[in-house]
Amino acid sequence: MAFPTAVNDQITDSVTQVNTKVIGDAPALALSFLTEATAQALANAAHNSTSAQQQNNMTAQAVTALCVKKLTT
């Protein structure tokens, strides 16, 4: 302690330890949040890509069916 206070030393030591732990955990938490956000963004991109591919395949199938119909009639 830098100077004596009216607060019990055990209380101030406990608060100091908790504050130190929170400050020490901050970088790990920030990195885990970044990893989670990146994983979510990549999953959304993969889902959007799959959905777009399915829509394109449906359009191609419809065009093919229309062309076959035009050729046969």
NURO-728928 format. One record per residue: residue number from 1; residue in one letter; chain; z, y, x of N, C-alpha, C in turn. Coordinates in steps of 0.05 Angstrom, whole numbers, plus 5000, padded with zeros to 4 digits. Layout:
<nodes>
NODE seq type mol n_zz n_yy n_xx ca_zz ca_yy ca_xx c_zz c_yy c_xx
NODE NUM    a   A    Z    Y    X     Z     Y     X    Z    Y    X
...
</nodes>
This chain:
<nodes>
NODE seq type mol n_zz n_yy n_xx ca_zz ca_yy ca_xx c_zz c_yy c_xx
NODE   1    m   A 5000 4976 5017  5000  5000  5000 5000 5025 5018
NODE   2    a   A 4986 5045 5009  4983  5069  5025 5008 5087 5022
NODE   3    f   A 5020 5087 4998  5043  5104  4994 5060 5090 4972
NODE   4    p   A 5086 5095 4973  5103  5083  4952 5099 5096 4925
NODE   5    t   A 5100 5079 4904  5097  5089  4876 5120 5079 4859
NODE   6    a   A 5121 5089 4835  5142  5081  4816 5136 5055 4803
NODE   7    v   A 5111 5045 4807  5103  5020  4795 5111 4997 4813
NODE   8    n   A 5118 4975 4800  5126  4951  4815 5103 4942 4834
NODE   9    d   A 5110 4935 4858  5090  4927  4878 5074 4902 4869
NODE  10    q   A 5086 4884 4854  5072  4861  4845 5050 4869 4825
NODE  11    i   A 5055 4888 4809  5035  4898  4790 5011 4910 4805
NODE  12    t   A 5017 4928 4823  4995  4941  4838 4979 4921 4855
NODE  13    d   A 4993 4902 4867  4979  4881  4882 4961 4865 4864
NODE  14    s   A 4971 4858 4840  4955  4842  4821 4930 4857 4813
NODE  15    v   A 4933 4883 4806  4910  4899  4797 4890 4902 4820
NODE  16    t   A 4900 4906 4844  4883  4908  4867 4866 4883 4872
NODE  17    q   A 4880 4860 4869  4866  4835  4872 4844 4830 4851
NODE  18    v   A 4851 4837 4826  4831  4834  4805 4807 4853 4810
NODE  19    n   A 4812 4878 4817  4791  4896  4823 4773 4887 4846
NODE  20    t   A 4786 4876 4866  4771  4865  4889 4753 4842 4880
NODE  21    k   A 4764 4824 4863  4749  4801  4854 4725 4811 4837
NODE  22    v   A 4729 4830 4820  4707  4840  4803 4685 4852 4821
NODE  23    i   A 4693 4868 4840  4673  4880  4858 4659 4858 4874
NODE  24    g   A 4673 4838 4882  4661  4816  4898 4642 4799 4881
NODE  25    d   A 4648 4796 4855  4631  4780  4838 4606 4794 4828
NODE  26    a   A 4605 4820 4830  4583  4836  4819 4556 4829 4830
NODE  27    p   A 4552 4825 4856  4525  4818  4866 4516 4791 4856
NODE  28    a   A 4534 4771 4854  4526  4745  4844 4519 4746 4815
NODE  29    l   A 4534 4761 4799  4527  4764  4771 4500 4778 4767
NODE  30    a   A 4496 4799 4783  4471  4813  4781 4447 4795 4787
NODE  31    l   A 4450 4779 4808  4428  4761  4815 4424 4740 4794
NODE  32    s   A 4445 4730 4782  4442  4710  4761 4429 4722 4736
NODE  33    f   A 4436 4746 4729  4423  4759  4706 4394 4764 4712
NODE  34    l   A 4387 4772 4736  4359  4775  4744 4344 4749 4742
NODE  35    t   A 4356 4727 4752  4343  4701  4750 4338 4693 4721
NODE  36    e   A 4358 4697 4705  4355  4690  4676 4334 4706 4663
NODE  37    a   A 4333 4732 4668  4312  4749  4656 4284 4741 4665
NODE  38    t   A 4282 4735 4691  4256  4727  4702 4247 4700 4689
NODE  39    a   A 4265 4681 4687  4258  4656  4674 4250 4660 4645
NODE  40    q   A 4263 4677 4631  4256  4682  4603 4228 4695 4601
NODE  41    a   A 4222 4714 4619  4196  4727  4619 4174 4707 4626
NODE  42    l   A 4179 4689 4645  4159  4669  4652 4154 4650 4628
NODE  43    a   A 4176 4642 4615  4173  4624  4592 4157 4638 4570
NODE  44    n   A 4162 4663 4565  4147  4678  4545 4117 4679 4552
NODE  45    a   A 4112 4684 4578  4084  4686  4587 4070 4659 4583
NODE  46    a   A 4084 4637 4589  4072  4610  4585 4067 4605 4556
NODE  47    h   A 4086 4612 4539  4082  4608  4510 4059 4624 4500
NODE  48    n   A 4057 4649 4508  4035  4666  4499 4008 4655 4509
NODE  49    s   A 4007 4645 4533  3983  4634  4544 3974 4609 4528
NODE  50    t   A 3993 4592 4522  3987  4568  4506 3977 4575 4479
NODE  51    s   A 3990 4595 4466  3982  4603  4439 3954 4615 4440
NODE  52    a   A 3948 4631 4460  3921  4643  4462 3900 4621 4466
NODE  53    q   A 3906 4601 4482  3888  4580  4487 3882 4564 4461
NODE  54    q   A 3903 4559 4446  3900  4545  4421 3882 4561 4402
NODE  55    q   A 3887 4587 4400  3871  4604  4382 3841 4604 4391
NODE  56    n   A 3837 4606 4417  3809  4605  4427 3795 4579 4421
NODE  57    n   A 3810 4557 4424  3798  4531  4418 3792 4528 4388
NODE  58    m   A 3809 4539 4371  3803  4538  4342 3778 4554 4335
NODE  59    t   A 3775 4578 4348  3751  4594  4344 3726 4580 4354
NODE  60    a   A 3728 4568 4377  3705  4553  4388 3697 4530 4370
NODE  61    q   A 3717 4516 4359  3711  4494  4341 3698 4504 4315
NODE  62    a   A 3707 4526 4305  3695  4537  4281 3666 4546 4286
NODE  63    v   A 3661 4558 4309  3634  4567  4316 3616 4542 4319
NODE  64    t   A 3626 4521 4332  3610  4497  4336 3603 4485 4309
NODE  65    a   A 3623 4484 4291  3617  4472  4264 3597 4489 4249
NODE  66    l   A 3598 4515 4251  3579  4533  4238 3551 4529 4250
NODE  67    c   A 3549 4526 4276  3523  4522  4289 3511 4495 4281
NODE  68    v   A 3527 4475 4279  3517  4448  4271 3508 4450 4242
NODE  69    k   A 3522 4464 4225  3514  4467  4197 3487 4481 4195
NODE  70    k   A 3484 4502 4211  3459  4517  4211 3435 4500 4221
NODE  71    l   A 3441 4483 4241  3420  4466  4251 3412 4444 4232
NODE  72    t   A 3431 4434 4216  3425  4411  4199 3415 4420 4171
NODE  73    t   A 3417 4445 4164  3408  4453  4137 3382 4468 4139
</nodes>
